[in-house]
Amino acid sequence: MPPDPWFNTSENNTLMAVCTRKLIKNIGIGGIIWGIINIAIGVFAIQDSQINAGILIIGVMMLGTGVQALRRPSLGVLLTETIVTVLLILWNVFITVVNLLAGETFDLRGLIFPVIVAIVIGNQYRKLGHLRALIEAVEPKTIEATKNVCKTIVKKKVKEEPLILQTTDRKCRAQLMDDRVFFIQRDLLRAFIAPKEAVRGAIAKPEAKTWAVVFNHPLGKIEYGFDKKNTEKLRNWLAAVVSPPAPPPPTQSV
């Protein structure tokens, strides 16, 4: 399904850029670990045959791409990570063919994981293509400010804060404001601001005692569930009417 249209605001695009940088860094960490593993495999395998130097080279490429993702997270690095993963798939296909010609049995396990990783990373690159310039232009002070806001909300005690919700799995918190809600996941892979009416329309079963809200995020569907107490907070907030500001006192003519 297409993402909810209210995600396409400047503030949500900035939040998505910050979260995407965090996602790319996480992928970079995985690339470093995966690269080290493939380098180790290559070092031992090359002793049996010089043809196994290919896996060693791919491992070095993965390691380098992972380091670059940590240093300067961008969609370009995400694309490079996808390409290197595809190279690993092609390498595994090549080795599989060589082994089959040598009379060995076909083992599908070496292909499944790289294919899944390549599809997932490539799909995220496709969905985030329109944010390329914004991701690279996010200033360090914006990233730091976002992290500080998240830390502040996460540290607060939900029981003492009538305007802060926490999901049942404790992976996400929501700061209730006058006419909007600021959703922040603890891992900072998702953070966005939803208008009040969008939250009202996202309630899966309004008649239920505990609520769950479902959003069509640009990276896929998101569902947040709340327990009874947090549902009551959300219900009261939705029912509240924000009073308009009082008009200025009339001026007296002299």
C-alpha positions in Angstrom: 0.0 0.0 0.0 1.2 3.6 -0.6 2.4 5.5 2.4 0.0 7.8 4.3 0.2 11.2 2.6 0.9 13.1 5.8 4.3 11.5 6.0 5.4 13.8 3.2 6.1 16.8 5.3 9.4 18.6 5.8 9.7 17.6 9.5 8.9 14.0 8.7 11.3 13.9 5.8 14.0 15.2 8.2 13.2 12.6 10.8 13.2 9.9 8.1 16.6 11.1 7.0 18.0 10.9 10.5 16.5 7.4 11.0 17.8 6.3 7.6 21.3 7.3 8.6 20.9 5.1 11.7 19.6 2.2 9.5 22.6 2.5 7.2 25.0 2.5 10.1 23.4 -0.7 11.4 23.7 -2.2 8.0 27.3 -1.1 8.0 28.0 -2.9 11.3 26.4 -6.1 9.7 28.6 -5.6 6.6 31.8 -5.4 8.8 30.9 -8.6 10.6 29.9 -10.3 7.4 33.1 -9.1 5.7 35.3 -10.4 8.5 33.6 -13.8 8.3 34.1 -14.0 4.5 37.7 -12.9 4.8 38.3 -15.6 7.3 36.6 -18.1 5.0 38.7 -16.9 2.1 42.0 -17.1 4.0 41.4 -20.8 4.8 39.7 -21.7 1.4 42.5 -20.1 -0.7 44.9 -22.8 0.7 42.8 -25.4 -1.1 42.5 -23.5 -4.4 43.5 -20.2 -5.8 40.0 -19.8 -7.2 38.8 -19.1 -3.7 40.6 -15.7 -3.7 37.2 -14.3 -5.0 35.5 -14.8 -1.6 38.5 -13.1 0.1 38.2 -10.1 -2.3 34.5 -9.8 -1.7 35.0 -10.0 2.1 37.5 -7.1 1.9 34.9 -5.1 -0.2 32.2 -5.8 2.4 34.5 -4.7 5.2 35.4 -1.5 3.5 31.8 -0.7 2.6 30.7 -1.3 6.2 33.4 1.1 7.5 32.3 3.7 5.0 28.7 3.3 6.2 29.7 4.1 9.7 31.9 7.1 8.7 29.5 8.7 6.2 26.1 7.0 6.0 24.4 7.8 2.7 22.2 6.1 0.1 25.3 5.7 -2.1 26.8 3.4 0.6 23.5 1.5 0.8 23.6 0.9 -3.0 27.2 -0.2 -2.8 26.3 -2.6 0.0 23.6 -4.0 -2.3 26.0 -4.4 -5.2 28.6 -6.2 -3.0 25.9 -8.6 -1.7 24.9 -9.3 -5.3 28.5 -10.1 -6.1 28.5 -12.5 -3.2 25.4 -14.2 -4.7 27.1 -14.5 -8.1 30.2 -15.9 -6.5 28.1 -18.5 -4.7 26.4 -19.4 -7.9 29.7 -19.7 -9.7 31.1 -22.0 -6.9 28.0 -24.1 -6.9 28.3 -24.7 -10.7 32.0 -25.6 -10.2 31.1 -28.0 -7.4 28.3 -29.6 -9.5 30.7 -30.1 -12.4 33.1 -31.8 -9.9 30.3 -34.2 -8.9 29.4 -32.6 -5.6 25.8 -32.1 -4.4 23.9 -28.8 -4.7 23.6 -26.9 -1.5 21.0 -24.1 -1.6 21.9 -22.7 1.9 24.8 -20.6 0.6 22.4 -18.7 -1.7 19.3 -18.0 0.4 20.8 -15.6 3.0 22.6 -13.3 0.5 19.5 -13.2 -1.8 17.3 -12.1 1.1 19.8 -9.5 2.2 20.2 -8.1 -1.3 16.4 -7.9 -1.7 15.8 -6.1 1.6 18.6 -3.6 1.2 17.8 -2.9 -2.5 14.1 -2.4 -1.6 15.0 0.1 1.1 17.3 1.9 -1.4 14.4 2.2 -3.8 11.9 3.5 -1.3 14.4 6.1 0.1 15.7 7.3 -3.3 13.8 10.7 -3.0 15.6 11.4 0.2 19.1 11.1 -1.1 20.0 14.8 -1.0 18.3 15.3 2.4 20.0 12.4 4.0 23.4 13.7 2.9 22.5 17.3 3.9 21.3 16.6 7.5 23.4 18.7 9.8 25.2 17.1 12.8 23.3 19.5 15.1 20.0 18.2 13.8 21.0 14.6 14.3 22.2 15.4 17.9 19.1 17.4 18.7 16.9 14.4 17.5 18.9 12.0 19.6 18.6 14.3 22.7 14.8 14.6 22.3 14.5 10.8 22.0 16.7 10.3 25.1 14.6 12.8 27.1 11.3 11.1 26.2 12.7 7.6 26.8 14.0 8.5 30.3 10.7 9.9 31.5 8.5 7.7 33.7 5.4 6.9 31.8 3.3 6.5 34.9 4.0 10.1 35.9 3.6 11.6 32.4 -0.1 11.9 31.3 1.1 12.9 27.8 3.5 10.1 27.1 2.4 6.7 25.8 4.4 3.5 25.7 3.7 0.5 23.5 3.0 -2.8 25.0 6.4 -4.2 23.8 8.1 -1.0 25.1 9.9 -0.5 21.8 8.2 2.8 21.0 7.0 5.9 22.9 4.7 8.6 21.8 4.6 12.2 23.0 1.1 13.7 22.9 0.9 17.3 21.8 -2.0 19.7 21.2 -2.9 18.4 17.7 -0.1 15.9 16.9 1.8 12.9 18.2 5.5 12.4 18.1 6.3 8.7 17.7 9.8 7.6 18.6 11.2 4.1 18.5 13.9 3.3 21.0 16.2 2.0 18.3 15.7 5.3 16.4 14.9 3.4 13.2 11.4 5.0 13.0 10.5 8.5 14.2 7.6 10.6 12.8 5.0 13.2 13.7 1.4 12.2 13.0 -1.6 14.7 13.1 -4.4 14.0 15.5 -6.9 13.0 12.9 -4.5 10.6 11.3 -4.0 8.9 14.7 -7.8 8.7 15.1 -8.1 7.1 11.7 -5.3 4.7 12.4 -7.0 2.9 15.3 -7.6 -0.6 14.2 -10.5 -1.4 16.5 -12.0 1.7 18.3 -14.5 -0.5 20.2 -11.7 -2.6 21.8 -10.5 -2.0 25.4 -6.9 -1.8 24.2 -6.0 0.0 21.1 -3.5 -0.6 18.3 -2.7 2.1 15.7 -1.6 1.1 12.2 0.3 3.4 9.8 1.4 3.0 6.2 5.0 4.2 6.7 7.1 4.8 3.5 9.3 1.8 4.6 6.3 -0.5 5.3 3.3 -0.9 7.6 3.8 -0.1 11.3 1.6 -1.3 14.1 1.9 0.0 17.7 -0.2 -1.7 20.4 -1.0 -0.1 23.8 -2.2 -1.6 27.1 -5.3 -0.5 28.9 -3.7 2.4 30.8 -2.0 3.8 27.7 -5.1 3.3 25.7 -7.0 5.4 28.2 -4.4 8.2 27.9 -4.8 8.1 24.1 -8.6 8.0 24.3 -8.7 11.0 26.7 -6.3 13.0 24.5 -8.4 12.3 21.4 -11.6 13.4 23.2 -10.1 16.6 24.5 -10.9 19.8 22.7 -8.1 22.4 22.4 -9.5 25.8 23.3 -8.7 28.5 20.9 -6.5 31.3 22.2 -8.3 34.1 23.9 -8.8 37.3 21.8 -6.8 40.3 22.8 -8.7 42.8 25.0 -10.4 45.7 23.1 -8.5 48.9 22.9 -10.2 51.9 24.4 -10.4 55.0 22.3 -9.2 58.2 23.9 
